[in-house]
Amino acid sequence: MTTPDILLIEQATLTAVPAPILAFDGPFVFRRFLGGTGRANAACGLDPRPDPDLPARIARAEAFYTSAGQPCRFRSTPLDPEGLTDLLAARGYTAHDHSQVIGGSLAGFARHDPAVRFLTGPAPEWLEVVGTAEHQVPARRAEKARMAELLGVPAAWALLEIDGIAAASAFVTAQGRCAGLFDLAVRREFRRRGLGQRVMAAAGAWGADQGADWAYAQVSCTNLASLAMNAGLGLTEHYRYAYWLKAG
């Protein structure tokens, strides 16, 4: 099966993690929300060709975020215009939060699971499970609570229940052939029981039911346990990205 190209995946992820305030500037899109999720609060390039106006574009991105009282954040991917990170480094930016975009065929792991319930929005019980994961600061949770009203593609909020208790969560979107898998979390008392793979497999089955055939997810390069779990599903590295912010 042909792997979707990076631009297609990036477009799908920008849709799956919505931001209500955005501006296009040449090959960049500047996106702003509540300052929580990195992707919804960052400038992102979508064309790797040389950009003679790049220094001015960086300055306009800085003004876009400064006007809202937010730090300016650039999300660096293989689609960066040539020379972007060199210019950012010269302006005092450094790279943080290196992550992998992983992906693979849904046919290899998608499986319906009667213990998984699919919600039409981020209900309180779903948010409670997601809140047990790392980095779920209040701004991120507030953004997630509003996602249903902002999304323009099919999406579902998955809960895996054990003995009536919401034990694991995931969020899934479907855009064309791409199913995006996000917000995997397992309550601490239910970990090491394979529930992460189960809820991901069920979310993948939901995506396949919408017509998708390829799944993608994003995992921190330091989260070796999650990378190993996803590799067991057949999701392996496709490319990497990092966020660039000014020191201090």
Secondary structure, DSSP 8 states (H G I E B T S, - for coil): -----HHHHHHHHHHHS--SEEEEETTEEEEESSS-SSGGGSEEE---S--TTHHHHHHHHHHHHHTTT----EEE-TT--TTHHHHHHHTTEEEEEEEEEEEEEGGGT----TTEEEESS--HHHHHHHTTSTT--HHHHHHHHTHHHH--S-EEEEEEEETTEEEEEEEEEEETTEEEEEEEEE-GGGTTSSHHHHHHHHHHHHHHHTT--EEEEEEETT-HHHHHHHHHTT-EEEEEEEEEEE--
